[in-house]
Amino acid sequence: MVPGAARAAEDCEASFGHGWPPATENYGNAVESLLAGPVPPRLQLTRLPTRGTESSVALVQGPAGWRLRVAEADERVMDWNGTGDGVQRQLRIDQVPDVEEVPVPDVVVERLVAGWQRLFATLPADHAAPFSRDEQWTVVIDGMRVSGVLPDCDAGDALEEQVDLLVEAVGESASKRERRWQEVLALLDEMDGARLVAGGAD
C-alpha cells in the first residue's frame, strides 16, 4: 500500500462531467479514432493538451490476451491555418501515430476498469462535462464517457500516477513491468473510496 491511502475517502472537487465538453466533440472524436486502433478499447484515456501532440492510454483485447496500448499523434491533430479573419481549424487525421503495446495481466485490467468506474460513477448523472481552456482528459470505460480537467486532489494525483506508470511500462522489460503493475494496484487501493464532487473549471 502506498503512503496516503487513508486519505482516499475524502471528497474531491473535480471539473469532470459526463459526455464531451462544449466545442470539443469533433476534435476529440478525431483524436480518439486516430489513436484507438482497430479494436475498440475497454478503457481509453485520451489527452487533449492545449499545445503539443495528443496521446492516449488504452486497454484492448488481443488474440493472446489483454494489451496495454500507448499511442501519441505524430503531429498535433488540431491545427490552425491562416491569419486574421481567415484563420481556419483543420483536423490532421491523415497521419500514423506512434504506438507501443505490451501484454498486461487480467487482474490489472479488471482492477483498473473497476477502480476507474467506481470513481467516475460518483459524479452526478446529470452533471455534463464543463468547458475549459486547460488540458482535457476524456475517458471511456465500457461505454461510459467522462471528460474534464484532471482534479488537483488525492484522487487526481492517483489517476495521474497510474497513467504515468502505464506509459512507463510499455518501454520496459517484462520484469520491470511486473513492478509497475504492482505500483498501479497499490495506487488503485489508495484511490478506492474516493468521491468526485462536481465542480467548475477556470
N, C-alpha and C positions, 0 to 999 in steps of 0.2 A: 504494500500500500504506500502510495506516495504521500509525503507530508501535505497536510491541509485537507485531508479527506473529511474531517469532521465539519468543515465549513460548507459541505456540498448542499445541505438543505436550505441554505439561505436563498431568498428570492433574488432574482437578477433582472433589473430593468433592461429590456432589450428593444432594439428597433426592428427586430424581426417581425414579420407578419405573413399571413397566408397568401400564396399566389406570387405574381410578379409585381415589383414596384412600378409606379406610373412611368410611362415612357421608356420602359426597359425591355418589354417582352420580345419585340422583333430582334433586337440586338442580342438579348440573352439566348433566345432560341437558336440564332445563327451560331453563336459560340458553342452552345451545348451540343448541337448537332455535329459541329466540326470535330469536337474533342471526344465525343462519346464512343465512337467506333461502331462496328456493325451489330454488336449485341447490346440490347437495352440493359443498362446497369440496374442493379437492385438498389444501390445507393450511389448518388453522384453529387459531389460538391463542385460547383463552378464559381470561380472567382472572376469578377468583372472590375478590374482596377481602374482608377481614374486616368492612369497613364501606364504605358508598358503593355506587355503581352498578357493575354488572358490564359487561364490554366484550369485544370480540373483534376480531381481525385475520384476514382470510381471503383466499385466492386462489381465484377462481371463474372458470369458463369461461363467457364471454358469447357472444352471437351474432356479435360482431365481434372476438372475441379474449379474452385474459385480462383480468380485472378485479381490482383490489385493493379489498376491501370492509372498511371500518372501521365497526363498529357499537357502540352503547352503549345499555343499557337506559334508558328514560325515568325509571323509578323502580326502586329496588332490588328485585330479584326475590324474594330471601329476606326474609320479614318475620315478625316475632313479634307475636302478639296476645294480650292478656290479662295477668293479674298472678298472682303466686304460683304455686300448683299448676295454675292454669287457663291457663298460657301455652301457646299452640299455634303451630306453624310453618305458614306458608302460602307458596305459590309464586305470585307475581303475574305470570302469563304473559299475562293479558288486557290487553296494552299494545302500543304501537307504538314500537319502538326508534328512536333517531336513527341514520341510516345515511348514509354518504358512500361513493361509488365513483368510481374513476378507472381508465383503462386502464393496464396495466403490461406492459412488454416481455417477450416469451417468454424471453429469456435470464435475466432477473431471476427469473422464476418457476422455471425449471429449476434455476438455481443455488441459490435458497432451498430448494427441495424437497430437492435432493441434499445440500446442506450440513447441513440440519437432520436429515435421515435418517441421515447418517453419524455425526453427534454422538450422537443418541439411540440408535443401534444399538450403541454401545459399552457401554450398560448391560447387565448380565447379564440374560439372557432370563427367569430365574426370580425376578427382584427386583421385587416388587409395590410400587406406589406407597404410601408410608407416610402415616400420619395426621399432620396438623399443624394448629395453630391460626392459622398465618400465611396470608398471601395465597397462593392456589393457582393455578398455571398448569396447564391441560390442553391438550395439543397432539395433533391428529390429522393424520397425514400418510399419504395413500394407504392409509387403513385401520389404520395403527399408532397406538395411543394411549399416550402417556406423560403423567404428571402429577406435580406436586410443587411445591416452593418454589424460586424462582429461585436458583441457586447463587451464592455470593459468591466468584467467581474470574474469571479472564480470559474463559473461555467464557461464563459467565453475563453478564458485562459486555457481551460482543459480542452476545449474544442480545437483551439489553435495549436496546442502542443500535440494533440493526436494527429492532426493533418501534417504537421512538420515531421513527425515520426514516420508516417506513412510515405511521405515523399523521400525521406532518407532511406527507407527500407528498399526501395526499388534499385538503388545504386550500390547495395551492399551484398556481401556473401551470405549464403544460407545460414551460417552460424550466427552472424551478426544480426540478420533479420529476426532470428528467434528472440534475441534480446529486445528488439524493437516491439515485437508482438506482446511481450510481457509488459513492457512500459505502456503500451496502448491500453492493455487490460487494466493496469493499475490506475490509469487516468479515467477510465470508464467507471471504476469503483469510486473514484473521487467525485465524479460528476453525478453519480446516482443520487436521486432525491432532490436535485436542483430544480428550480422552477423559473420559467421566464415570465416576467410581468411585462405586459405590453407597454412600450414607451415610444416616444417620438424619436426623430433624428434631426440633427442640425441642418 
